[in-house]
Amino acid sequence: MKLKRILALAGALLLFAMYACTLIFAFMDSPKAPGLLKASIVCTVIVPILLYGYALVYRVTRHSSENGTPKNDTEKQSI
């Protein structure tokens, strides 16, 4: 349970850092600023989606392999 809290805190800090970078890039006066802003916005959207997907896959694979049997009765193990 402690590991989940640490990972949740790390994820929240990562999101905060990405939002801060997006804000900084929006106000920056540099020729590279538009590209950095676009990359930051994409990362702000894509990273949480990927983290959710990884968590979902982990939950599904861990749940079906805990007792060594398939999740559904219709699935058969290959020998």
C-alpha positions in Angstrom: 0.0 0.0 0.0 2.9 2.3 0.7 4.3 1.8 -2.8 0.9 3.0 -4.3 1.1 6.2 -2.3 4.6 6.9 -3.4 3.8 6.2 -7.1 0.7 8.4 -6.8 2.7 11.2 -5.3 5.3 10.9 -8.0 2.6 10.9 -10.7 1.1 14.1 -9.2 4.4 15.8 -9.1 5.1 14.8 -12.7 1.8 16.3 -13.8 2.4 19.4 -11.9 5.8 19.8 -13.5 4.3 19.3 -16.9 1.7 21.9 -16.3 4.4 24.3 -15.0 6.5 23.7 -18.1 3.5 24.3 -20.4 2.9 27.7 -18.6 6.5 28.7 -18.9 6.8 27.7 -22.5 3.6 29.7 -23.3 5.1 32.9 -21.9 8.7 32.3 -23.2 9.9 34.6 -26.0 12.1 32.4 -28.0 12.1 31.0 -31.5 11.9 27.5 -30.0 8.9 28.3 -27.7 6.1 27.2 -30.1 7.6 23.8 -30.6 8.3 23.3 -26.9 4.8 24.4 -26.1 3.3 21.9 -28.5 5.4 19.1 -27.1 4.5 20.0 -23.6 0.8 20.0 -24.3 1.0 16.7 -26.1 3.0 15.2 -23.1 0.4 16.6 -20.7 -2.3 14.7 -22.5 -0.4 11.5 -23.5 1.5 10.7 -20.3 -1.6 10.3 -18.0 -3.3 8.2 -20.7 -0.3 5.9 -21.0 -0.1 5.6 -17.2 -3.8 4.7 -17.0 -3.3 2.1 -19.7 -0.2 0.6 -18.0 -2.2 0.4 -14.7 -5.1 -1.3 -16.4 -3.0 -3.9 -18.1 -1.1 -4.6 -14.9 -4.4 -5.0 -13.0 -5.8 -7.4 -15.6 -2.6 -9.5 -16.0 -1.9 -9.7 -12.3 -5.5 -10.7 -11.5 -5.5 -13.6 -14.0 -2.1 -15.0 -13.0 -2.5 -14.8 -9.2 -3.8 -18.4 -8.8 -2.3 -19.8 -12.0 -5.7 -20.3 -13.7 -7.3 -18.3 -16.5 -9.8 -15.7 -15.5 -12.7 -17.2 -17.5 -13.7 -20.9 -17.3 -14.0 -21.1 -21.1 -10.3 -20.4 -21.5 -8.0 -23.5 -21.5 -4.4 -23.7 -20.5 -2.0 -25.0 -23.1 0.0 -28.0 -21.9 
